Amino acid sequence: MTAPNRPTTAPASAAEEDGGAPPSLEVRGLAYAYPDGTQALYGVDVTIRRGERVALLGPNGAGKTTLVLHLNGILHGGAGTVRVAGLEVDPADKRTLREIRRRVGIVFQDPDDQLFMPTVREDVAFGPAAMGLRGAELDRRVRDALERVGMLEAADRPPQHLSFGQRRRVAVATVLAMEPEILVLDEPSSNLDPASRRELAEILRSLDVTVLMVTHDLPYAAELCPRSLILSGGVIAADAPTLDLLSDADLLAAHRLELPFGFDPAAIPR
């Protein structure tokens, strides 16, 4: 099944609110089926403005990973369009695709999938160096990225000697060093102790980039993302302020989302 034809430009209000600049992300009519015939997306429409922090919620198998992998062209070939800061994701346009992959920074759920160099400094430098940066500019990128996540003092340490929470912060730094347009986080709070969870939240709030956070951790979404999307059955089932979504028990139940015991969205100041 493919998605119907849909407009390929964001609503005028989105560009107007950004002073005429295109949104960080525009997805229009995105549909995708895997080679075995499994239809994962049925026509997804999403606009995320620059500087927004948005949570992507949904049950397992809803299509969240499939959507994320379309943002930098890892998956392609279905119906619809994806634009990052106005640039269309087109695998045939290698130059534009290279720039899009710089602009879309994905932080994996397991930082060990992202850290593979002998030292933290080398891990953070890897991406910018691959883009051709050298010398003082490369050093600045590495230093600035590590400072933003509070890990500069660990620059010369092996990543495997760090705690899990520290490795996750370094993984964020490897993406920040690329100066992305969008930071995509896959389950950022998973396996973190309370202190590491708080420290990461403080870092994410301080960043001046657009954030798309894929998570099952509904309280973390409420803490960090003013807006949330529910992706369910391959379509966007809801798009609203996070606390409004989390206060709708029927909506959550319909999409297999559950709040942890004792968490009350109504108690959070709006």
Buried (B, 14 or more C-beta within 10 A) or exposed (E): EBBEEBEEBBEEEBBEBBEEBBBBBBBBBBBBBEEEEEBBBBBBBBBBBBEBBBBBBBBEBBBBBBBBBBBBBBBBEBBBBBBBBBBBBBEEBEEBBEBBBBBBBBBBBBBEEBBEBEBBBBBBBBBBBEBEBEEEEBBEBBBBBBEBBBBBEBBEBBBEEBEBBBBBBBBBBBBBBBBBBBBBBBBBBBEBEEEBBEBBBEBBEEBEBBBBBBBBBBBBBBBBBBBBBBBBBBBBBBBBBBBBBBBBEEBBEEBEBEBEEEEEBEEBEE
